Amino acid sequence: MDASWTNPAHVLDVAVRVISAPRPEMLPRFSQELAAVLPHRAAAMQTGDCPRSPFKVTGDTTITGAVTSAELDHLAERAIPGEAVVLDGVLAGAERRLILLTSRPAIGNGAVIALVPSDDEPSVETLGLAARLWHLTSTDAGQRAVDPGPDVLASNLAAAAARAQTVTDLGQTHAATLVALLAVLRSGRLGDAAARQTATDLAARALLDLRAVADRDQALSAESARAAFSVLADQLSPVVGHADVAVDLVAPTDNRQLRQDIAHTARTVTRGLVIAALDRPGTTRIRASWRLDGAALRITVRDDAPDIPDVVLDPGLTERITPLGGSWEVDAVPGWGATITAALPLDTVEPPELRPLDRLNAREVEVLSGISQGLRNRQIAAQLQLSEHTVKFHVRNLLEKLEVSSRGEAAALARDLRLDPVAVHRTA
């Protein structure tokens, strides 16, 4: 082992560099730092804390380019949380000597990483150091996942929706292919029974792997309401355990699945509201509850602080719920306490369908108005003080945006929309 790794100050510096890396660079940074003490050719990671990108690789592209999440699923079953396991396993389609590191931190869902070592037999001391560094790294990653920023929440919505659609399409396509393959192989028309049985077993295993992908995607992108609330209770336990205030935490009775961005935000908002209530003078009791009401998760925190001239919500909490389409309700009565409710939509809100005119810019609306009056391009150009070529350009664009093929169709649509007559632009 490199002598510098026996120096606690050096090890702490390494840990700081790893956990200071942005989330997309966490695995490359970890791999780079670990390579000094445990040389390896490639690293592949699968995490339960990142709904956007749970599967990441770094290192030798001849290996990383062929790694699959199904392989990491099988390897994870052989891993031991908190330890470094050296074994022979399949990664990137080939049997290799591997080192598995996995963690089950108190916060987050943990992660498994498979390393392809350059040395056949790393020392026990080196393996122990690698396992501890990975536990620290994954614990920090879990904390960042539990309390994501507004920019991460906003981008997660599109990423999660796109991934879900891709997984669905991929699953349907390959499931149909594998079912057809099994039907052919089981038909009895092949003469070589042993070959048919082997192929059947391989196809059946592939079908199971495919189903595991869909199950894992569900687990990575959603969690049950009660499980999410249980995590919240664990997070609040150190805060309220020694407070001189009675805090009642009421779990939801409905155990529907919550998107991870909703679950993370709900925990962040609840923690913030409970801590704010604890800070209000005179508070003796707090009740925090979750309730799934139709298409929304309602987070209600009520306290009995007697003197509440005005309750000011933390702007940071508002920033958390805004990207998700959330809203606040505040009921504060001096002498009776405050009740604050945050509503988070359970489903992504679809944008309203655009009206035809909403697709046009201001100039295109003016040109369309001229068309509706029966004016020719030259006349519209004169009234708007544009060149005839520019008017033709706007006509072509508005026909495309309105999804019509002729000026007559555009004019009929404009008349239905009751456009104002085209204004005449005059020079001073």
C-alpha positions as CSV (number, residue, x, y, z in Angstrom):
1,M,0.0,0.0,0.0
2,D,1.2,3.5,-0.8
3,A,2.7,4.9,2.5
4,S,0.7,8.1,2.2
5,W,-2.5,6.1,2.8
6,T,-1.3,5.3,6.3
7,N,-1.4,9.0,7.1
8,P,-4.9,9.9,8.4
9,A,-4.6,13.5,7.1
10,H,-4.1,12.1,3.5
11,V,-7.0,9.8,3.8
12,L,-9.3,12.6,5.0
13,D,-8.1,14.8,2.1
14,V,-9.1,12.0,-0.3
15,A,-12.5,11.7,1.4
16,V,-13.1,15.4,1.1
17,R,-12.2,15.4,-2.6
18,V,-14.5,12.5,-3.3
19,I,-17.6,13.9,-1.5
20,S,-17.0,17.4,-2.9
21,A,-17.4,16.1,-6.5
22,P,-20.7,17.0,-8.3
23,R,-22.9,13.9,-8.4
24,P,-22.2,13.2,-12.1
25,E,-18.5,13.1,-11.3
26,M,-18.7,11.1,-8.1
27,L,-17.9,7.7,-9.6
28,P,-14.9,9.0,-11.8
29,R,-13.5,10.9,-8.8
30,F,-13.9,7.9,-6.4
31,S,-12.3,5.6,-9.0
32,Q,-9.4,8.0,-9.6
33,E,-8.6,8.4,-5.9
34,L,-9.0,4.7,-5.1
35,A,-6.7,3.7,-8.1
36,A,-3.7,5.0,-6.1
37,V,-4.2,2.3,-3.5
38,L,-6.2,-0.3,-5.4
39,P,-5.4,-0.2,-9.1
40,H,-8.3,-1.2,-11.4
41,R,-9.2,-1.0,-15.0
42,A,-12.9,-0.1,-14.8
43,A,-15.7,0.5,-12.3
44,A,-19.4,0.1,-12.7
45,M,-22.0,1.4,-10.2
46,Q,-25.7,0.9,-9.6
47,T,-27.4,3.1,-7.0
48,G,-30.9,3.3,-5.5
49,D,-30.5,7.1,-4.8
50,C,-30.5,8.6,-8.3
51,P,-33.7,8.3,-10.3
52,R,-32.2,10.1,-13.2
53,S,-29.1,8.0,-13.8
54,P,-28.9,4.9,-11.5
55,F,-26.3,3.1,-13.6
56,K,-22.9,4.6,-14.2
57,V,-19.5,3.4,-15.5
58,T,-16.0,4.7,-15.8
59,G,-12.6,3.4,-17.0
60,D,-11.6,1.1,-19.8
61,T,-14.2,1.6,-22.5
62,T,-13.7,-2.0,-23.9
63,I,-15.2,-3.1,-20.5
64,T,-17.6,-0.2,-19.6
65,G,-19.2,-0.2,-23.0
66,A,-20.5,-3.7,-22.5
67,V,-21.6,-3.6,-18.9
68,T,-25.3,-4.1,-18.2
69,S,-27.5,-3.3,-15.3
70,A,-28.7,-6.9,-15.2
71,E,-25.1,-8.0,-14.5
72,L,-24.8,-5.6,-11.6
73,D,-28.2,-6.9,-10.3
74,H,-26.8,-10.5,-10.2
75,L,-23.5,-9.3,-8.6
76,A,-25.3,-7.3,-5.9
77,E,-26.9,-10.5,-4.7
78,R,-23.4,-11.8,-3.8
79,A,-22.2,-8.5,-2.2
80,I,-21.9,-8.0,1.6
81,P,-22.8,-4.5,2.8
82,G,-19.8,-2.8,4.4
83,E,-17.2,-5.3,3.1
84,A,-15.1,-5.7,0.0
85,V,-15.8,-9.0,-1.6
86,V,-13.4,-10.6,-4.1
87,L,-15.0,-13.1,-6.5
88,D,-15.2,-14.3,-10.0
89,G,-18.3,-13.0,-11.8
90,V,-19.7,-11.9,-15.1
91,L,-19.2,-8.3,-16.1
92,A,-19.3,-6.9,-19.6
93,G,-20.3,-10.3,-20.9
94,A,-17.2,-12.1,-19.6
95,E,-16.1,-14.0,-16.5
96,R,-13.7,-11.8,-14.6
97,R,-12.0,-11.4,-11.2
98,L,-14.0,-8.6,-9.5
99,I,-14.1,-6.6,-6.3
100,L,-17.6,-5.7,-5.1
101,L,-18.2,-2.8,-2.7
102,T,-21.7,-2.2,-1.4
103,S,-23.2,-0.1,1.4
104,R,-26.5,0.2,3.3
105,P,-26.1,3.7,4.9
106,A,-28.6,5.0,7.4
107,I,-29.7,7.6,4.9
108,G,-30.5,6.7,1.3
109,N,-30.8,3.3,-0.4
110,G,-27.1,2.6,-0.9
111,A,-25.2,1.5,-4.0
112,V,-23.1,-1.4,-5.3
113,I,-19.9,-0.9,-7.3
114,A,-17.9,-3.5,-9.2
115,L,-14.2,-3.0,-9.8
116,V,-12.1,-4.8,-12.3
117,P,-8.7,-4.9,-10.5
118,S,-5.4,-4.7,-12.1
119,D,-3.8,-6.9,-9.4
120,D,-5.1,-10.3,-8.7
121,E,-4.9,-10.3,-5.0
122,P,-5.1,-7.0,-3.2
123,S,-4.3,-7.0,0.5
124,V,-6.9,-7.3,3.2
125,E,-5.9,-3.9,4.5
126,T,-6.4,-2.3,1.1
127,L,-9.8,-4.0,0.7
128,G,-10.9,-2.7,4.1
129,L,-9.9,0.8,3.3
130,A,-11.7,0.7,-0.1
131,A,-14.9,-0.6,1.7
132,R,-14.8,2.2,4.2
133,L,-14.2,4.9,1.6
134,W,-17.1,3.6,-0.4
135,H,-19.4,3.6,2.6
136,L,-18.5,7.3,3.2
137,T,-19.0,8.2,-0.4
138,S,-22.4,6.4,-0.7
139,T,-23.6,7.9,2.6
140,D,-22.9,11.4,1.3
141,A,-24.6,10.5,-2.0
142,G,-27.6,9.3,-0.2
143,Q,-27.9,12.5,1.8
144,R,-27.7,14.6,-1.3
145,A,-30.4,12.5,-2.9
146,V,-32.7,12.9,0.1
147,D,-32.3,16.7,0.0
148,P,-32.0,17.6,-3.7
149,G,-32.0,21.2,-5.0
150,P,-34.8,22.8,-7.0
151,D,-32.8,22.5,-10.2
152,V,-32.3,18.8,-9.7
153,L,-36.0,18.3,-9.0
154,A,-37.0,20.2,-12.1
155,S,-34.7,18.2,-14.4
156,N,-35.7,14.9,-12.7
157,L,-39.3,15.3,-13.9
158,A,-38.4,15.1,-17.6
159,A,-35.7,12.5,-17.1
160,A,-37.9,10.2,-15.1
161,A,-40.8,10.5,-17.6
162,A,-38.5,9.8,-20.5
163,R,-36.8,6.8,-18.8
164,A,-40.2,5.3,-17.8
165,Q,-41.4,5.6,-21.4
166,T,-38.2,4.0,-22.7
167,V,-38.3,1.2,-20.2
168,T,-41.9,0.5,-21.2
169,D,-41.2,0.4,-24.9
170,L,-38.1,-1.6,-24.5
171,G,-39.8,-4.1,-22.2
172,Q,-42.8,-4.7,-24.5
173,T,-40.5,-5.2,-27.5
174,H,-38.1,-7.6,-25.9
175,A,-40.8,-9.4,-23.9
176,A,-42.7,-10.2,-27.1
177,T,-39.4,-11.4,-28.7
178,L,-38.5,-13.7,-25.8
179,V,-42.0,-15.1,-25.5
180,A,-42.0,-15.9,-29.2
181,L,-38.5,-17.5,-28.9
182,L,-39.7,-19.7,-26.0
183,A,-42.7,-20.8,-28.0
184,V,-40.5,-21.9,-30.9
185,L,-38.0,-23.7,-28.8
186,R,-40.7,-25.5,-26.9
187,S,-42.5,-26.6,-30.0
188,G,-40.7,-29.9,-30.3
189,R,-39.7,-29.4,-33.9
190,L,-35.9,-29.3,-33.1
191,G,-34.2,-32.7,-33.1
192,D,-31.5,-31.9,-30.6
193,A,-33.3,-32.0,-27.2
194,A,-30.2,-30.9,-25.3
195,A,-29.7,-27.8,-27.4
196,R,-33.4,-27.0,-27.2
197,Q,-33.3,-27.3,-23.4
198,T,-30.2,-25.1,-23.1
199,A,-31.6,-22.4,-25.3
200,T,-34.9,-22.5,-23.4
201,D,-33.1,-22.0,-20.1
202,L,-31.1,-19.1,-21.5
203,A,-34.2,-17.4,-22.9
204,A,-36.1,-17.9,-19.7
205,R,-33.2,-16.3,-17.7
206,A,-33.2,-13.4,-20.2
207,L,-36.9,-12.9,-19.7
208,L,-36.4,-12.9,-15.9
209,D,-33.7,-10.3,-16.3
210,L,-36.0,-8.2,-18.4
211,R,-38.7,-8.3,-15.8
212,A,-36.1,-7.4,-13.2
213,V,-35.2,-4.2,-15.1
214,A,-38.8,-3.1,-15.0
215,D,-39.1,-3.9,-11.3
216,R,-35.8,-2.1,-10.5
217,D,-36.9,1.0,-12.5
218,Q,-40.1,1.1,-10.3
219,A,-38.0,0.7,-7.2
220,L,-35.6,3.4,-8.2
221,S,-38.2,5.9,-9.3
222,A,-40.8,5.4,-6.7
223,E,-41.3,4.4,-3.1
224,S,-44.4,3.6,-1.0
225,A,-45.9,6.5,1.0
226,R,-45.5,4.7,4.3
227,A,-41.9,3.7,3.6
228,A,-41.2,7.3,2.6
229,F,-42.8,8.6,5.9
230,S,-40.8,6.1,7.9
231,V,-37.6,7.5,6.5
232,L,-38.8,11.0,7.5
233,A,-39.5,9.7,11.1
234,D,-35.9,8.4,11.3
235,Q,-34.6,11.7,10.0
236,L,-36.6,13.7,12.6
237,S,-35.8,11.4,15.5
238,P,-32.5,13.2,16.5
239,V,-34.2,16.6,16.2
240,V,-37.3,15.9,18.3
241,G,-35.9,13.3,20.6
242,H,-34.5,15.8,23.0
243,A,-36.9,18.7,22.5
244,D,-39.2,19.9,25.2
245,V,-42.1,19.7,22.7
246,A,-44.4,16.8,22.1
247,V,-44.2,15.9,18.3
248,D,-46.8,13.6,16.8
249,L,-45.9,12.1,13.5
250,V,-49.0,10.6,11.7
251,A,-48.2,8.3,8.8
252,P,-50.5,8.2,5.7
253,T,-53.1,5.5,5.7
254,D,-53.0,5.3,1.9
255,N,-49.8,3.4,0.8
256,R,-49.7,4.3,-2.8
257,Q,-46.4,4.7,-4.6
258,L,-44.8,8.2,-4.6
259,R,-42.3,9.4,-7.3
260,Q,-38.9,9.8,-5.6
261,D,-38.9,13.5,-6.3
262,I,-42.2,13.8,-4.5
263,A,-41.0,11.7,-1.6
264,H,-37.8,13.6,-1.2
265,T,-39.5,17.0,-1.4
266,A,-42.2,15.9,1.0
267,R,-39.6,14.9,3.6
268,T,-37.6,18.2,3.1
269,V,-40.8,20.3,3.5
270,T,-42.0,18.4,6.5
271,R,-38.6,18.7,8.3
272,G,-38.5,22.4,7.5
273,L,-42.0,23.1,8.9
274,V,-41.4,21.0,12.0
275,I,-38.1,22.7,12.8
276,A,-39.7,26.2,12.2
277,A,-42.5,25.2,14.6
278,L,-40.0,24.1,17.2
279,D,-38.4,27.5,17.0
280,R,-41.6,29.4,17.7
281,P,-41.9,30.6,21.3
282,G,-44.5,28.9,23.4
283,T,-44.9,25.8,21.3
284,T,-45.7,22.7,23.4
285,R,-47.2,20.4,20.8
286,I,-46.7,19.7,17.1
287,R,-48.6,17.4,14.8
288,A,-47.1,16.5,11.4
289,S,-49.1,14.3,9.0
290,W,-49.2,13.1,5.4
291,R,-52.5,12.4,3.6
292,L,-52.9,11.2,0.0
293,D,-56.0,13.2,-1.1
294,G,-57.0,12.2,-4.6
295,A,-54.2,13.3,-6.9
296,A,-52.2,15.2,-4.3
297,L,-50.0,14.5,-1.2
298,R,-51.0,16.9,1.5
299,I,-48.4,17.6,4.2
300,T,-49.9,19.3,7.3
301,V,-47.9,20.6,10.2
302,R,-49.8,22.1,13.1
303,D,-48.5,23.7,16.3
304,D,-50.0,25.5,19.3
305,A,-47.7,28.5,19.6
306,P,-49.9,31.2,21.2
307,D,-48.3,34.3,19.7
308,I,-48.3,34.2,15.9
309,P,-48.7,37.7,14.5
310,D,-47.5,36.4,11.1
311,V,-46.2,33.1,9.8
312,V,-43.5,33.7,7.1
313,L,-42.8,30.6,5.1
314,D,-39.1,29.8,4.3
315,P,-38.5,30.8,0.7
316,G,-36.3,27.8,0.3
317,L,-39.2,25.5,1.0
318,T,-41.3,27.4,-1.6
319,E,-38.5,26.8,-4.1
320,R,-38.7,23.1,-3.4
321,I,-42.4,22.7,-4.2
322,T,-42.7,25.2,-7.1
323,P,-41.0,23.0,-9.7
324,L,-43.4,20.2,-8.8
325,G,-46.5,22.3,-9.1
326,G,-47.1,22.4,-5.4
327,S,-49.0,25.0,-3.3
328,W,-49.3,26.3,0.2
329,E,-52.2,26.9,2.6
330,V,-51.6,28.8,5.9
331,D,-54.1,29.2,8.7
332,A,-52.5,31.1,11.7
333,V,-54.6,32.4,14.5
334,P,-53.0,34.2,17.5
335,G,-53.7,32.2,20.6
336,W,-54.6,29.0,18.7
337,G,-51.5,28.2,16.7
338,A,-50.7,27.7,13.1
339,T,-51.7,25.1,10.6
340,I,-49.6,24.9,7.4
341,T,-50.4,22.6,4.5
342,A,-48.4,21.9,1.4
343,A,-50.0,20.1,-1.5
344,L,-47.8,18.2,-3.9
345,P,-49.4,16.8,-7.1
346,L,-48.8,13.0,-7.4
347,D,-48.6,13.1,-11.2
348,T,-46.7,15.3,-13.5
349,V,-49.0,18.1,-14.6
350,E,-49.4,18.1,-18.4
351,P,-49.1,21.6,-20.0
352,P,-52.4,22.8,-21.5
353,E,-52.9,22.3,-25.2
354,L,-51.9,25.3,-27.1
355,R,-54.6,27.2,-29.0
356,P,-53.8,27.8,-32.7
357,L,-52.9,31.4,-32.2
358,D,-50.7,30.6,-29.2
359,R,-48.3,29.0,-31.7
360,L,-47.8,32.3,-33.6
361,N,-45.6,35.2,-32.7
362,A,-46.9,38.8,-32.9
363,R,-45.7,39.5,-36.5
364,E,-47.2,36.2,-37.7
365,V,-50.6,37.2,-36.2
366,E,-50.5,40.5,-38.1
367,V,-49.7,38.7,-41.3
368,L,-52.5,36.2,-40.7
369,S,-54.9,39.1,-40.1
370,G,-54.0,40.5,-43.5
371,I,-54.6,37.1,-45.1
372,S,-58.0,36.9,-43.4
373,Q,-58.9,40.3,-45.0
374,G,-58.1,38.9,-48.5
375,L,-54.9,41.0,-48.9
376,R,-52.1,39.8,-51.1
377,N,-48.5,39.6,-49.9
378,R,-47.6,42.9,-51.5
379,Q,-50.5,44.7,-49.8
380,I,-49.6,43.2,-46.4
381,A,-46.0,44.2,-46.9
382,A,-47.0,47.8,-47.6
383,Q,-49.3,48.0,-44.6
384,L,-46.7,46.5,-42.2
385,Q,-43.7,48.2,-43.8
386,L,-42.0,44.9,-44.6
387,S,-40.5,43.5,-47.7
388,E,-42.6,41.2,-49.7
389,H,-39.9,38.5,-49.2
390,T,-40.3,38.8,-45.4
391,V,-44.1,38.5,-45.7
392,K,-43.7,35.3,-47.7
393,F,-41.4,34.0,-45.0
394,H,-44.0,34.7,-42.3
395,V,-46.8,33.1,-44.4
396,R,-44.8,29.9,-44.8
397,N,-44.1,29.7,-41.1
398,L,-47.6,30.4,-40.0
399,L,-49.1,27.8,-42.4
400,E,-46.8,25.2,-40.8
401,K,-47.5,26.3,-37.3
402,L,-51.3,26.2,-37.9
403,E,-51.0,22.9,-39.7
404,V,-52.9,24.1,-42.7
405,S,-51.8,23.8,-46.4
406,S,-53.2,26.9,-48.0
407,R,-53.9,30.6,-47.4
408,G,-57.6,29.9,-47.7
409,E,-57.5,27.4,-44.8
410,A,-55.5,29.9,-42.8
411,A,-58.0,32.7,-43.6
412,A,-61.0,30.5,-42.5
413,L,-59.2,29.7,-39.2
414,A,-58.4,33.4,-38.7
415,R,-62.1,34.4,-39.2
416,D,-63.2,31.7,-36.7
417,L,-60.8,33.2,-34.2
418,R,-62.1,36.8,-34.9
419,L,-58.7,38.4,-35.4
420,D,-58.5,42.2,-35.4
421,P,-57.9,43.8,-38.8
422,V,-54.2,44.3,-39.7
423,A,-52.9,47.6,-38.4
424,V,-51.2,50.0,-40.7
425,H,-47.7,51.0,-39.7
426,R,-46.9,54.6,-40.6
427,T,-43.7,56.5,-40.3
428,A,-43.6,59.8,-38.5
